[in-house]
Amino acid sequence: MATKRRVQQVHAWLTKISAGMEGDLVGLKRLVDNTGLKRRLQGSGLSTAEVYWAWAASRPERLQRMERGSRFLEVPDWRRQALGQLSVWEGRTAEAPSRVWEQERLQQRVLRALASVAGLEEGEDLLLEPGDARLAWHRVKGLFKGAGGYREFHQVIAVLMLRGKLEGPVDLEMGDWWEEVWAAEGRSGTGRQEVALDTAFHRIVVDFGAGTQCARALLGPGAIYVPLDTVRWVYSRKAGMMVENLVMDLSVGSAEDMWARIRELVLARLGVDLGGQPSSLVILWMSPPCKTFSRADSSNRIRGCGYRDHRHRSGMRPPLREGGKLTEKGRLAAAHDKMVQLWLEVAWEWQTKGVRWALENPVGSLVRRPYMRAMDGYIRQVDYCAYGRDDMKPTNIWTSVSGWNPVGTTGTGKCLGKGRCLAMQGSRHKRSVTGGRKAKAVGQGAQASKSEVPEMLLLEWARAEKEWNGVWHGVE
Ligand SMILES: [Zn+2]
């Protein structure tokens, strides 16, 4: 993978440049000030965050628990340790079979706990949401006895990530550490975007609910990516590392206020002024949180812990109530309803300024919500197996790009069904979203992310509007 190679390169540079440096904040500052490294960074397209990650990963022992002021600077060394554990697991180093088996069992237990709190079936790929890891910890902490248990738990999560079983935020205390690094750096933003851009001819991709940043595929050369989320650092399977989002509350405000806040944030973090209003150069990609709209929620309902009332006679999947009052999870579902409505308002308003938008959600409860009725003229349905994936994952996409008709590899963007769908073996897809216990991710496809929107789909959508593409650089 190209990213991996780049990071290896940076490792090599770091080792050379940082020889003799102390592994503390002073050392980091000197590293940051190194003009040779800066030059190389610009040429490599790497972000500063990636370099720090490389730095942290290669020198965890020295950086760990170094003083930060009178407090402590804690650097997570889980990635290195996790890689070590991974190689053990993969049998690259000699290890007693019983130990390997023990590790595997531990990983399965953690995976089950995570799947359970995330409201997913086992075998379905896991995209964690904020707080999931912490909740899962309470279910499995008995397995991690003694001091350092919580850390060990995170290492297991890291191994699962590196094995392609898991992605998302993990409640690591990384945030604090990065903040320190940014502060030490005296400026902020990612290297990739720290260029003075004339926004007049550059595409701006605004990503609501960026998560693992799959909408990055929409970027052409020189485009500005604005990944907005409530979580800053998220592990992306595709990138094989943590990706950084711009943190913003997307559940409040108005269309106008939202743009003003984005402009402010982007100016502060990326040093780019997006202008006083959105324009026809802006793409808005929206991925609402899936959890409370998920189909798997109905099986949770039976266990009495669902988000929505799947048996409500309206068929509209309202947030779950008990005795007339919203349950705790019902409240989250109601909050997500409110947020999606706000996003749609923003999309409508921005559309009058020329913005193209799309909102994606796996087929589930969202399409049944009453507020989506007004969007009926904008809906498409695709199957991800028609876009090169091993799972079907039927997905709704609402979009203002009227010229887009789903094609994919099948001509319709839909699964061809038994005997004809390339992603099927016998009567089922190689991977399954709702297939439950037997549908384990196996083989090559196991590394591919299932929570991500397929790149082919994103590009097909982006290319649909010819007039728009004429303005862009970088879209064929
Ligand atoms: Zn199919």
Boltz pocket constraint, residues with backbone or C-beta under 6 A from the ligand:
constraints:
  - pocket:
      binder: B
      contacts: [[A, 383], [A, 385], [A, 386], [A, 391], [A, 392], [A, 415], [A, 416], [A, 417], [A, 421], [A, 422], [A, 423], [A, 424], [A, 429]]
      max_distance: 6.0
